Amino acid sequence: MRKYAYLKEPHKDASGRDICKIMLYAAEEGFYLFGYPAPDAVICSSDRLYDALEDLYADWNDLIDERGWTDMEDPLPGCQHDAFIPLRVKGRDTGNPEWGCYETLKDGKWIPYTLCKEKG
C-alpha cells in the first residue's frame, strides 16, 4: 500500500527541512512516512518508520490538506518505494549497484535519470 498527501503548510522534518508532501508505504517492518521538499519532488528528502498505521495517521492527518490521502500503485519490482516515478538504482538488478546513479523506465526501456537538486 502506498498513499500520498499534500500538507496544508510546510512542516519541518527531524532535520529541520521543510516538507510539503508526504507518502506512506506499508512494508514488512512497519509503515514508512516519506517527506518531500516540493509538490513536484520525485524522491523523498526524509523518512520515518512507524510500528502502527494508527500512529502515523495520528501524527499527520490533521496536517494534510482537504484532498486527503490519495492511493497510488506500489512501485515496480526493484524500484525505489519513495519515488513517484519508476526509479531504481543503476546496476542493483544485477547485484552491482552504482549508489547515487539512477535509472527510470521510459517507453519500456531503462534510461539514466539525474535527480535535480530539489528545494529543502
Order of alpha helices (4+ residues) and beta strands (2+ residues): beta-beta-beta-beta-alpha-beta-beta-beta-beta
